[in-house]
Amino acid sequence: MSSTVLSPDRKSRELHFPDNTTAQTLFGDLNRNLQTIELAAGVTIHTRGSQVRLTGPGHGVDLAASLLEQLYRLITRGYPIFTQDIAFGMKILAASPEARLESIFLDKVYITSRNRVISPKSINQKNYIDAIRHNDIVFGIGPAGTGKTYLAVAMAVSALAAEQVRSIILTRPAVEAGEKLGFLPGDMAQKVDPYLRPLTDALSDMLGRDRAQELVDRGIIEIAPLAFMRGRTLNNAFIILDEAQNTTREQMKMFLTRIGFDSRAVVTGDITQIDLPSSTCSGLVDARNILQDVKGITFSYFAKSDVVRHPLVQEVIEAYERKGQNGSREKAGNTGRALR
């Protein structure tokens, strides 16, 4: 590898990858992976065989070079590179240049029924997975799309497959998200199904729909609204409470005191999307204030940079945050005018 400074703010670097076949996999069909990196890092990339020359702003060149070298090592270790991995890797290295993608992407949480590897895609996701491995109660707090629930379900399925637990219990409060659904037909299971659908979808994605349904029918996996947890003691189970921002203080305390021997629990939620009446304190917010110093309980936090959905999801979150700040100022301004 060689580096040349073209001007105070521009530089050029050359990379050579020993194995031509691996290099072509890295570059992608018609160099599509390199084009993605060019756009993201603001650099120009030229190839000659398995050699790469990067030119552009110094920071962008160094970022792109580090990404390419680390992705190359991942491929040599059998990791399949997809377009989204390039985006995730770029975000990780932009925030933490010393990060090692291998320690993150190669941390296999679970392999789905379709042989898709579930692994963390950010430093915060990696820390979250490690927290679940080493603590009996973990809270995952952050915006939508950051993998809080999906990774928790993957860890639960992995623990069940390894016979670390005998059952999985998935629950969430049945609170409508800003709209009244009215009377729902059917029996109790049919009435609560819409609220629990995200958990069902995650299970089906990992296990396959038929296998997931079989485990539910056998009672090994239970998916139920939070109200059904009252009065129970949950032993030897992996328990996930989703959408916990919509629990009340009493419901959160009830849930946490259900946990029995040889069980672990993960509580997930987004405190920016509370659907409770404005006069009701969120049980998740309350628990964060009360339990943050309790040994054996860990709080993992996610940011918008951890979003692993469509790239526009992060843009949506940022736009709403900006509007929320502007809206507060506008409201304050309107109040001031009214007083005058």
Salt bridges, closest charged atoms under 4 A:
GLU14 OE2 - ARG53 NH1 2.45
ASP62 OD1 - LYS11 NZ 3.10
ASP62 OD1 - ARG13 NH1 2.87
ASP85 OD1 - LYS121 NZ 3.06
GLU102 OE2 - ARG73 NE 3.14
GLU102 OE1 - ARG77 NH1 3.05
GLU102 OE2 - ARG100 NH2 3.89
ASP107 OD2 - LYS126 NZ 2.65
ASP107 OD1 - ARG133 NH2 2.61
ASP130 OD1 - LYS126 NZ 3.54
ASP130 OD1 - ARG133 NH1 3.13
ASP193 OD2 - ARG197 NH2 2.64
ASP205 OD1 - ARG114 NH2 2.37
ASP205 OD2 - ARG116 NH2 2.66
GLU214 OE1 - ARG211 NH1 3.20
GLU214 OE2 - ARG218 NH1 3.50
GLU222 OE2 - ARG232 NH1 2.70
ASP242 OD2 - ARG172 NH1 3.87
GLU243 OE2 - ARG172 NH2 3.44
ASP286 OD2 - ARG249 NE 2.92
GLU321 OE1 - LYS304 NZ 3.39
